[in-house]
Amino acid sequence: MTSSNTHPAPVSPYLVLGASIVLPASGHVILGVPVRGLQFLFFMVILAWVTAKIAPPDASFIGRHAGGFLIYALSILDAYKLARIRHARWAHNAAQGGDNSHGGSTPHT
């Protein structure tokens, strides 16, 4: 018995996490929101450039580009959070048999 409401399992959150760590914005691309990943990349480059211009000359590489690393860390967390939410929604719907018995549709992010 198959239902038209069943959806395939979403991408593993751990795969998205690993991809995001290895290559910035790749987790967002895997999730199907490449524009969001591109926005993170844009601000990563801009803030890295700004902090490189205002950092003291004796600062380390990380210190000179701290703004970019901050956005990089936030993009990893964002991609992982989106993947976890999608996986939790899928697991919840699968546990309830995939039917939409409450009468409404679930909002999508």
Secondary structure, 3 states (H helix, E strand, C coil): CCCCCCCCCCCCHHHHHHHHHHCCCHHHHHHCCHHHHHHHHHHHHHHHHHHHHHCCCCCCHHHHCHHHHHHHHHHHHHHHHHHHHHHHHHHHHHHCCCCCCCCCCCCCC
